[in-house]
Amino acid sequence: MGSSLTKELEKAKKKDVVDFRKRGLTELPPAIGNLRCKELCLAENDINSIPEEIAKMPNLMVLDLSSNRINGLCPEIGQLQTLRELNLASNKLFFAPLTPELGKLSSLTKIDLSSNQLDELPAEMGNLQQLESLNLSHNQIKAIPPEFGRMERLIYFNISHNNLRALFPEIGALVNIKHLDVSNNQLTKLPADVGNIRGLTYLNIGFNKITELPIELSQLGFLTVLELRDNPALQQLPPLENFRSLQSLNIRNLQIPEPPADLGRLVSLTELDMRDNAQLKELPREIGNLRSLKKLDLYGNKMKVLPPEIGLLVGLTHLDIRQNQLTAESIPREIGNLVNLKKFLVSNNLLTTLPPEIRSMANLQELDVSNNTLTTLPDELGALQMLSKLNISGNKLTSIPPSIGNLTALTILDAKSNEISDLPPDVGNLQACTKIDLSHNMLTELPWEFGKLDTNLNILEVGHNPLVVPPRPVLNKGTPAIIDYLKKNEKEGRKGKVSGLGIKKSGE
């Protein structure tokens, strides 16, 4: 590869863009310095070092060395004064060889050092005052040098998935940052200086150990995304009323005892994630003010009632209220106003029936009411003709209404672990189904109409039923054999000539 690569380098000497991605390279010859290109891509090879001759490339603006095995950088890299973008992601870099000469790359606007083994950074990198994008994620960094506060042009700053225990106060000087990700660290608090970054639009501090947030956080009035999730010791949020531009708020897995009083002020909110707040028992009536909301996740709380105002969220497409303490009576009739819902997840509650208002959800594509105590399903279920996934497993159902035959778009039906002893012939209309699970029920016979489902049905689970039709030998052969049996024996079966003992012959 060495001599052939040298020849290729000679041919590429005058090209503006040279791409040697995925070439199986293990090293670079000194001839690399003869290139006059502006962009050089060496990504996805097996290179472990960069020769000093790379510094001889006078025009280089973009250097991509990502996804190699580079464990050090030669000091000469600091001589690439025209370099604007440097990608060293997914290598084997660690502190000792990370040369301070990086700080001499005065034209650099973007550097990616993510997914390495860095635990420290040279303070000289603070001299990169033209830098606009800095990705340090997925390393083992314990602290950010205060000199980084001189990167005044920085717009994108990602230091997620490291070992930071504190965020340097000098970050408040980086007033041009719009995207700041410090998630998945060991932070216990944020410096008040974060509030100085007034133009911030994205802030992710999730998966830390934060116990309190500075009041200055409320000054970030341009935020569109605020991720606070998985800080399990956090009990109180700062005032939200200034976050009028906020579109996504994630306060999952905190210890807030009740929703923020000013939640209703977030009129631009389209996504709200409040799942896994063990102390959260109710929603404020002001939830109805969030008319832009499309996704609402309330999974895993202690809610016993939903306010009628939830019916005002007519733009909602995704509602997850699984794993709460809701009864049929605690779901208001106004739920039927959510006519744009596509996904409605209500499993693991205390429902004995479904509200008939469900018939209004004409756009519903997925309905999960598993693991409740349902004894019947309303006929109105058949009005959901866009439904593709229906999960009614883990209830106390003894039958399924004939209206299920109207669900001609259904691809997955999960009805396992009930007490169903009879199926309506209308199930033969479910010809779009690819999977039907009827296991762990009380069925003795499968309807002959299942024979019509031979086009798309790949999986038919009927184990743990006292079935006699089809007979056990057929059941043991799996779905195709079951469908084939029901299809071929339908005529005789309807005459009563087919049973678990076989096919009765004429005169018997």
C-alpha positions as CSV (number, residue, x, y, z in Angstrom):
1,M,0.0,0.0,0.0
2,G,2.9,2.3,0.8
3,S,4.4,2.7,-2.7
4,S,1.0,2.7,-4.4
5,L,-0.2,5.4,-2.0
6,T,2.8,7.5,-2.7
7,K,2.0,7.3,-6.4
8,E,-1.6,8.3,-5.7
9,L,-0.4,11.2,-3.6
10,E,1.7,12.4,-6.6
11,K,-1.3,12.3,-8.9
12,A,-3.4,14.1,-6.4
13,K,-0.8,16.8,-5.7
14,K,-2.8,19.6,-7.4
15,K,-6.3,18.6,-6.5
16,D,-8.4,20.8,-4.2
17,V,-10.1,17.8,-2.5
18,V,-8.4,14.5,-1.7
19,D,-10.4,11.7,-0.2
20,F,-8.7,8.6,1.1
21,R,-11.6,7.4,3.3
22,K,-11.9,3.7,4.0
23,R,-8.7,2.7,2.2
24,G,-7.3,0.4,4.9
25,L,-4.4,2.8,5.6
26,T,-2.2,2.1,8.6
27,E,0.3,4.9,8.1
28,L,1.0,8.0,6.0
29,P,4.2,8.5,3.9
30,P,6.2,11.8,4.2
31,A,4.9,12.5,0.7
32,I,1.6,13.6,2.3
33,G,3.3,17.0,2.7
34,N,3.5,17.5,-1.1
35,L,-0.3,17.9,-1.4
36,R,-1.6,21.3,-2.2
37,C,-5.3,20.5,-1.5
38,K,-7.7,22.5,0.6
39,E,-9.6,19.4,1.9
40,L,-8.0,16.2,3.0
41,C,-10.1,13.2,4.2
42,L,-8.4,10.3,5.8
43,A,-11.3,9.1,7.9
44,E,-12.2,5.4,8.7
45,N,-8.7,4.0,8.3
46,D,-6.3,2.4,10.8
47,I,-3.8,5.2,11.0
48,N,-2.1,5.6,14.5
49,S,0.1,8.7,13.9
50,I,0.4,11.7,11.7
51,P,3.8,12.5,10.2
52,E,5.3,15.9,10.8
53,E,5.3,16.6,7.0
54,I,1.6,17.3,7.2
55,A,2.7,20.8,8.4
56,K,4.0,21.5,4.8
57,M,0.5,21.7,3.3
58,P,0.1,25.4,2.7
59,N,-3.5,25.5,1.6
60,L,-5.2,23.0,3.9
61,M,-8.5,24.2,5.3
62,V,-10.3,21.0,6.2
63,L,-8.6,17.9,7.7
64,D,-10.7,14.9,8.6
65,L,-8.9,12.2,10.6
66,S,-11.9,10.7,12.3
67,S,-12.3,7.0,13.0
68,N,-8.7,6.0,13.1
69,R,-6.4,4.9,15.9
70,I,-4.4,8.1,16.3
71,N,-2.9,8.3,19.8
72,G,-1.0,11.5,19.5
73,L,-0.5,14.7,17.5
74,C,2.8,16.0,16.3
75,P,3.6,19.6,17.4
76,E,4.0,20.6,13.8
77,I,0.2,20.5,13.4
78,G,0.2,23.9,14.9
79,Q,1.8,25.3,11.7
80,L,-1.3,24.7,9.6
81,Q,-2.3,28.4,9.8
82,T,-4.9,28.1,7.0
83,L,-6.8,25.2,8.8
84,R,-10.4,26.0,9.5
85,E,-11.9,22.5,10.4
86,L,-10.2,19.7,12.2
87,N,-12.0,16.4,12.9
88,L,-10.2,13.9,15.2
89,A,-13.4,12.2,16.5
90,S,-13.3,8.5,17.4
91,N,-9.5,8.0,17.8
92,K,-7.3,7.0,20.8
93,L,-6.2,10.4,21.9
94,F,-5.3,11.0,25.5
95,F,-3.8,14.0,27.3
96,A,0.0,13.5,27.2
97,P,0.3,13.7,23.3
98,L,-2.4,16.3,22.8
99,T,0.0,19.0,21.9
100,P,-0.4,22.6,23.2
101,E,0.5,23.6,19.7
102,L,-3.2,23.2,18.8
103,G,-3.6,26.7,20.3
104,K,-1.7,28.1,17.3
105,L,-4.3,27.2,14.8
106,S,-5.5,30.7,14.6
107,S,-7.9,30.2,11.7
108,L,-9.7,27.2,13.2
109,T,-13.5,27.6,13.4
110,K,-14.4,23.9,14.1
111,I,-12.7,21.1,16.0
112,D,-14.2,17.7,16.9
113,L,-12.3,15.7,19.6
114,S,-15.3,13.6,20.6
115,S,-15.1,9.9,21.4
116,N,-11.5,9.7,22.5
117,Q,-9.8,9.1,25.9
118,L,-9.0,12.6,26.9
119,D,-9.0,13.4,30.6
120,E,-7.4,16.8,30.4
121,L,-7.1,19.6,27.8
122,P,-4.2,22.0,27.1
123,A,-5.0,25.5,28.4
124,E,-3.5,26.9,25.1
125,M,-6.6,25.8,23.3
126,G,-8.2,28.9,24.8
127,N,-6.3,30.9,22.2
128,L,-8.6,29.5,19.5
129,Q,-10.6,32.7,19.4
130,Q,-12.0,32.1,15.9
131,L,-13.5,28.8,17.1
132,E,-17.3,28.5,16.5
133,S,-17.8,24.8,17.1
134,L,-16.2,22.6,19.8
135,N,-17.1,19.0,20.4
136,L,-15.5,17.3,23.4
137,S,-18.2,14.8,24.1
138,H,-17.6,11.1,25.1
139,N,-14.2,11.5,26.7
140,Q,-13.1,11.4,30.4
141,I,-12.5,15.1,30.9
142,K,-12.6,16.2,34.5
143,A,-12.3,20.0,34.1
144,I,-12.4,22.6,31.5
145,P,-9.5,25.1,31.7
146,P,-10.6,28.6,32.5
147,E,-8.7,29.9,29.5
148,F,-11.5,28.4,27.3
149,G,-13.6,31.5,28.4
150,R,-11.6,33.4,25.7
151,M,-13.4,31.5,22.9
152,E,-15.7,34.4,22.4
153,R,-17.0,33.3,19.0
154,L,-18.1,29.9,20.1
155,I,-21.6,29.0,19.0
156,Y,-21.7,25.2,19.5
157,F,-20.2,23.7,22.6
158,N,-20.7,20.0,23.5
159,I,-19.0,18.6,26.6
160,S,-21.5,15.8,27.3
161,H,-20.5,12.3,28.5
162,N,-17.5,13.3,30.5
163,N,-16.5,13.3,34.2
164,L,-17.0,17.0,34.9
165,R,-17.8,17.8,38.5
166,A,-18.1,21.5,38.0
167,L,-18.6,23.9,35.0
168,F,-16.1,26.6,34.8
169,P,-17.6,30.0,35.7
170,E,-15.8,31.6,32.7
171,I,-18.4,30.0,30.5
172,G,-20.5,33.1,31.2
173,A,-18.1,35.1,28.9
174,L,-19.0,32.9,25.9
175,V,-22.1,35.0,25.2
176,N,-22.4,33.8,21.6
177,I,-23.1,30.2,22.4
178,K,-26.5,29.0,21.1
179,H,-26.1,25.2,21.7
180,L,-24.7,24.0,25.0
181,D,-24.7,20.3,26.0
182,V,-23.2,19.4,29.4
183,S,-25.4,16.2,29.9
184,N,-24.1,12.9,31.3
185,N,-21.5,14.3,33.7
186,Q,-21.2,14.5,37.5
187,L,-22.4,18.1,37.9
188,T,-24.1,19.0,41.1
189,K,-24.9,22.7,40.2
190,L,-24.5,25.2,37.4
191,P,-22.7,28.5,37.8
192,A,-24.9,31.6,37.9
193,D,-22.8,32.9,35.0
194,V,-24.7,30.6,32.6
195,G,-27.4,33.2,32.8
196,N,-25.2,35.6,30.8
197,I,-25.4,33.5,27.7
198,R,-28.6,35.3,26.7
199,G,-28.7,34.0,23.1
200,L,-28.7,30.3,24.1
201,T,-31.4,28.4,22.3
202,Y,-30.5,24.8,23.3
203,L,-29.5,23.7,26.8
204,N,-29.0,20.1,27.9
205,I,-28.0,19.4,31.5
206,G,-29.6,16.0,31.8
207,F,-28.1,13.0,33.4
208,N,-26.2,14.8,36.1
209,K,-26.5,15.1,39.9
210,I,-27.8,18.6,40.0
211,T,-29.7,19.5,43.3
212,E,-30.6,23.1,42.4
213,L,-30.6,25.5,39.5
214,P,-29.6,29.1,39.7
215,I,-32.3,31.7,39.4
216,E,-30.3,33.3,36.6
217,L,-31.3,30.5,34.4
218,S,-34.6,32.3,33.9
219,Q,-32.7,35.0,31.9
220,L,-32.4,32.6,29.0
221,G,-35.5,33.9,27.2
222,F,-34.5,32.6,23.8
223,L,-34.3,28.9,24.8
224,T,-36.2,26.6,22.4
225,V,-35.0,23.3,24.0
226,L,-34.4,22.8,27.7
227,E,-33.4,19.3,28.8
228,L,-33.3,18.8,32.6
229,R,-34.1,15.1,32.7
230,D,-32.6,12.5,35.0
231,N,-31.3,14.8,37.8
232,P,-33.0,12.7,40.5
233,A,-32.2,15.0,43.3
234,L,-33.6,18.1,41.7
235,Q,-36.8,19.2,43.5
236,Q,-37.5,22.7,42.2
237,L,-37.4,24.4,38.9
238,P,-36.5,28.1,38.3
239,P,-39.4,30.4,37.1
240,L,-40.4,29.4,33.6
241,E,-42.5,32.5,32.6
242,N,-39.7,34.1,30.5
243,F,-39.3,31.0,28.4
244,R,-41.9,32.1,25.8
245,S,-39.9,30.6,22.9
246,L,-39.5,27.2,24.5
247,Q,-40.6,24.4,22.2
248,S,-39.3,21.3,24.1
249,L,-39.2,20.8,27.9
250,N,-37.9,17.6,29.4
251,I,-38.3,17.3,33.2
252,R,-38.2,13.5,33.3
253,N,-37.1,11.7,36.4
254,L,-36.8,14.6,38.8
255,Q,-38.2,14.9,42.3
256,I,-40.6,17.8,41.7
257,P,-43.7,17.4,44.0
258,E,-46.0,19.3,41.6
259,P,-45.9,20.8,38.1
260,P,-44.4,24.3,37.9
261,A,-47.0,26.9,38.6
262,D,-46.2,28.9,35.5
263,L,-46.2,25.9,33.2
264,G,-49.2,27.4,31.3
265,R,-47.0,30.3,30.2
266,L,-45.0,28.2,27.8
267,V,-47.3,28.9,24.9
268,S,-44.8,27.8,22.2
269,L,-44.3,24.4,23.7
270,T,-44.7,21.5,21.3
271,E,-43.1,18.7,23.4
272,L,-43.5,18.2,27.2
273,D,-41.9,15.2,28.9
274,M,-42.8,14.8,32.6
275,R,-42.5,11.0,33.0
276,D,-41.1,9.2,36.0
277,N,-41.7,11.9,38.6
278,A,-42.7,9.8,41.5
279,Q,-44.3,12.6,43.5
280,L,-46.3,14.0,40.6
281,K,-50.0,13.4,41.3
282,E,-51.9,15.9,39.1
283,L,-51.7,18.3,36.2
284,P,-52.6,22.0,36.6
285,R,-55.7,23.2,34.8
286,E,-53.4,25.6,33.0
287,I,-52.1,22.7,30.9
288,G,-55.0,23.7,28.6
289,N,-53.1,26.9,27.7
290,L,-50.4,24.9,25.8
291,R,-52.3,24.9,22.5
292,S,-49.2,24.2,20.5
293,L,-48.4,21.0,22.3
294,K,-48.1,17.9,20.1
295,K,-46.4,15.4,22.5
296,L,-47.2,15.0,26.2
297,D,-45.5,12.2,28.2
298,L,-46.8,11.5,31.7
299,Y,-45.6,8.0,32.0
300,G,-44.7,6.6,35.4
301,N,-46.2,9.2,37.7
302,K,-48.9,8.9,40.5
303,M,-51.7,10.6,38.6
304,K,-55.2,9.7,39.7
305,V,-57.1,12.2,37.5
306,L,-56.7,14.2,34.3
307,P,-58.2,17.7,34.2
308,P,-60.9,18.4,31.6
309,E,-58.7,21.1,30.2
310,I,-56.6,18.4,28.5
311,G,-59.3,18.4,25.9
312,L,-58.1,21.8,24.8
313,L,-54.9,20.4,23.5
314,V,-56.4,19.7,20.1
315,G,-53.1,19.6,18.3
316,L,-51.8,16.7,20.4
317,T,-50.6,13.8,18.3
318,H,-48.9,11.7,21.1
319,L,-50.3,11.2,24.6
320,D,-48.5,8.8,27.0
321,I,-50.3,8.3,30.4
322,R,-49.0,4.8,31.1
323,Q,-48.1,3.6,34.6
324,N,-50.3,5.9,36.6
325,Q,-53.4,5.3,38.8
326,L,-56.1,6.4,36.4
327,T,-59.6,4.9,36.4
328,A,-62.3,5.1,33.8
329,E,-64.0,7.8,35.8
330,S,-60.8,9.9,36.1
331,I,-60.4,10.3,32.3
332,P,-62.6,13.2,31.3
333,R,-65.1,13.1,28.4
334,E,-63.1,15.9,26.9
335,I,-60.5,13.4,25.9
336,G,-62.6,12.9,22.8
337,N,-61.6,16.3,21.6
338,L,-58.1,15.1,20.8
339,V,-59.0,14.3,17.2
340,N,-55.4,14.6,16.0
341,L,-54.0,11.9,18.3
342,K,-51.9,9.3,16.5
343,K,-50.5,7.5,19.5
344,F,-52.5,7.0,22.8
345,L,-50.8,4.9,25.4
346,V,-52.8,4.1,28.6
347,S,-51.4,0.8,29.8
348,N,-50.8,-0.1,33.4
349,N,-53.6,1.9,34.9
350,L,-56.8,0.9,36.7
351,L,-59.3,1.1,33.8
352,T,-62.3,-1.2,33.7
353,T,-63.7,0.4,30.5
354,L,-62.6,2.7,27.8
355,P,-64.4,6.0,27.3
356,P,-66.8,5.8,24.3
357,E,-65.5,9.2,23.3
358,I,-62.5,7.3,21.8
359,R,-64.5,7.0,18.6
360,S,-63.6,10.7,17.9
361,M,-59.9,9.9,17.6
362,A,-60.2,9.1,13.9
363,N,-56.5,9.6,13.2
364,L,-55.3,7.2,15.9
365,Q,-52.6,4.8,14.7
366,E,-51.5,3.1,17.9
367,L,-53.6,2.3,21.0
368,D,-52.1,0.6,24.0
369,V,-54.6,-0.2,26.9
370,S,-52.7,-3.3,28.1
371,N,-52.4,-4.3,31.8
372,N,-55.6,-2.7,33.0
373,T,-58.7,-4.5,34.3
374,L,-60.8,-4.1,31.2
375,T,-63.7,-6.6,31.0
376,T,-65.2,-5.3,27.8
377,L,-64.3,-3.1,24.8
378,P,-66.7,-0.5,23.5
379,D,-68.1,-1.0,20.0
380,E,-66.8,2.5,19.3
381,L,-63.4,0.9,18.9
382,G,-64.4,0.0,15.4
383,A,-64.5,3.7,14.4
384,L,-60.6,3.9,14.6
385,Q,-60.1,2.9,11.0
386,M,-56.5,4.3,10.9
387,L,-55.4,2.1,13.7
388,S,-52.4,0.0,12.9
389,K,-51.3,-1.2,16.4
390,L,-53.7,-2.4,19.1
391,N,-52.5,-3.8,22.4
392,I,-55.3,-5.0,24.7
393,S,-53.2,-7.7,26.5
394,G,-53.1,-8.3,30.2
395,N,-56.8,-7.5,30.9
396,K,-59.9,-9.5,31.9
397,L,-61.6,-9.6,28.5
398,T,-63.8,-12.5,27.7
399,S,-64.6,-11.4,24.1
400,I,-63.8,-8.9,21.4
401,P,-66.5,-6.9,19.8
402,P,-67.4,-7.6,16.2
403,S,-66.6,-4.0,15.3
404,I,-63.0,-5.0,15.4
405,G,-63.5,-6.1,11.8
406,N,-63.7,-2.5,10.8
407,L,-60.0,-2.0,11.7
408,T,-58.8,-2.9,8.2
409,A,-55.5,-1.0,8.6
410,L,-54.5,-3.0,11.7
411,T,-51.1,-4.7,11.3
412,I,-50.5,-5.8,14.9
413,L,-53.1,-7.1,17.4
414,D,-51.9,-8.1,20.8
415,A,-54.6,-9.7,22.9
416,K,-52.6,-12.2,25.0
417,S,-53.2,-12.9,28.7
418,N,-56.9,-12.3,28.8
419,E,-59.9,-14.7,29.3
420,I,-61.1,-14.6,25.7
421,S,-63.1,-17.7,24.9
422,D,-64.7,-16.6,21.7
423,L,-63.7,-14.5,18.7
424,P,-66.1,-12.9,16.2
425,P,-65.9,-14.0,12.6
426,D,-65.2,-10.4,11.7
427,V,-61.5,-11.0,12.6
428,G,-61.3,-12.4,9.0
429,N,-61.4,-8.7,7.8
430,L,-58.0,-8.0,9.5
431,Q,-56.2,-8.8,6.3
432,A,-53.4,-6.2,6.8
433,C,-52.3,-7.9,10.0
434,T,-48.8,-9.3,10.1
435,K,-48.9,-10.4,13.8
436,I,-51.8,-11.5,16.0
437,D,-51.1,-12.7,19.6
438,L,-53.9,-14.6,21.3
439,S,-51.8,-16.7,23.6
440,H,-52.8,-17.3,27.3
441,N,-56.5,-17.1,26.8
442,M,-59.5,-19.6,26.9
443,L,-60.0,-20.3,23.2
444,T,-61.2,-23.8,22.2
445,E,-61.6,-23.0,18.5
446,L,-60.1,-20.5,16.1
447,P,-62.6,-18.9,13.7
448,W,-62.5,-20.3,10.2
449,E,-62.2,-16.8,9.0
450,F,-58.6,-16.8,10.0
451,G,-58.1,-18.7,6.8
452,K,-58.6,-15.4,4.9
453,L,-55.4,-14.0,6.5
454,D,-53.0,-16.0,4.4
455,T,-51.6,-13.0,2.6
456,N,-49.8,-10.9,5.3
457,L,-50.1,-12.8,8.6
458,N,-46.6,-14.0,9.5
459,I,-47.1,-14.6,13.2
460,L,-50.1,-16.1,14.9
461,E,-49.5,-16.8,18.6
462,V,-52.1,-19.2,20.1
463,G,-50.1,-21.0,22.8
464,H,-51.6,-21.7,26.2
465,N,-55.2,-22.0,25.0
466,P,-57.3,-25.2,25.3
467,L,-57.7,-25.4,21.6
468,V,-59.2,-28.4,19.8
469,V,-59.6,-26.7,16.4
470,P,-57.1,-26.7,14.8
471,P,-55.8,-30.0,16.4
472,R,-52.6,-30.0,18.3
473,P,-50.4,-31.5,15.5
474,V,-51.4,-28.6,13.3
475,L,-50.8,-26.0,16.0
476,N,-47.3,-27.4,16.6
477,K,-46.4,-26.7,13.0
478,G,-46.8,-23.0,13.4
479,T,-48.6,-20.1,11.7
480,P,-48.6,-21.2,8.0
481,A,-49.9,-24.6,8.9
482,I,-52.7,-23.1,11.1
483,I,-53.8,-20.7,8.4
484,D,-53.7,-23.4,5.7
485,Y,-55.7,-25.8,7.9
486,L,-58.5,-23.2,8.5
487,K,-58.6,-22.3,4.9
488,K,-58.8,-25.8,3.5
489,N,-61.3,-27.1,6.1
490,E,-63.6,-24.1,6.3
491,K,-66.3,-25.7,4.2
492,E,-66.5,-28.9,6.2
493,G,-66.0,-27.1,9.4
494,R,-69.0,-25.0,8.9
495,K,-71.0,-28.1,8.4
496,G,-69.9,-29.4,11.8
497,K,-67.8,-32.1,10.3
498,V,-64.4,-30.9,11.6
499,S,-63.4,-31.2,15.3
500,G,-60.4,-31.8,17.4
501,L,-60.8,-35.5,16.6
502,G,-60.4,-34.9,12.9
503,I,-62.7,-34.7,9.9
504,K,-65.9,-36.8,10.0
505,K,-66.5,-39.0,7.0
506,S,-69.8,-39.2,5.2
507,G,-72.3,-41.3,7.1
508,E,-70.6,-40.9,10.5
